[in-house]
Every structure is written in C-alpha cells, then in structure tokens.
Amino acid sequence: MKKISFFSLLVLLFAIVATSASAADTQGQTDEERCNAYAKEDNVPAAEMADFMKDCLESIKSDSEENKDKKD
C-alpha cells in the first residue's frame, strides 16, 4: 500500500513539474502522448506502465480542472 501511495505522489509531483516546465513542448499532444513521454523519460518498466498511465492521466485531468476553476 505504501508503495502505491508513494508512487502516486511521485507521479503527481512529476506531472506538475513536467507540465509547467514543458508546456510549450506538449502543445498539440494528447494527454496519453504526454504520459507516454513522461514514462519514457522516467524509464517506467512495462509491468508498472498501466498504473503509471492511470495516475498520470488522473493528474493531468485534475490539473486541468484546477486551472479551469482558477480562471472562473
């Protein structure tokens, strides 16, 4: 359980940093393409890819909703 929680926190932190640091690089990419790029950069093993993608996509979605709420 601790491994999954730590992994989720790590993915969230990475997604936030990567999103802000490479916003220009990700224009025109789908969320899945962005997460695949993050996974490649982090050398995520194939056995962990499904969990990584799920956490990454959730993180991007929540970041997007937070940014939308701040604009309103």
N, C-alpha and C positions, 0 to 999 in steps of 0.2 A: 504493500500500500504506500509506504513512504517513497519507494522508487517511482511510482506513478505520479504521486503528488509533486515530487521534486522535478520530474521530467516535464510535467505540465507547466510548472512555474518557469522552468528554464525555457521552454518553447515560447511562452507568453513574453518573457523578457526579451528573448531574441527577436521575436516578431516585432515588438515595439521599436527596438533599436534599429533593426534592419529596415523597417518601414520608413522611419524618419531619416535614416542615413542614405537610403537608396530610392527615394520616391521618384526621382527622375528616371532611374533605370527600370522601374517597373511599370511605367506608363504603357498602356496597351496590352499588358499581360493579364490573364485571368488569375483569380485567386489560387487556383490549382497550380498554374505555372509558377507563380511566386513561391508557393510552398515547396514545389519540386526543386526550385532553385535554392531555397534555404536548406533543404535536405541534402542536396548535392554539396553545398558549401560546408555543411556540418558533418559530411560523411556518415549519414544516418544508415545503419545497417538495414538490410531488406526485412529482417524479422521485426523491426521496430517502425517500419515505414507507415503502416496503417494507422498506428496510434499517433505518430508524428503528424501525418496529414490531417487527421481528425482534430487534434489540438491546434494545429496551425490555422486551419480554416475557421475554427471557432474563434480563435484570437483575432483574426483579420475581421471577421464579422462583427465582433464586439467593439473593436477599434473603430470600425466604420460607423456603427450606431452611436458611439460616444461622440465622434466628430460631428455627426449629423445633429445630435442633441445640443452640442455647443453652439452650432450655427443658428439654431432656432431661438 
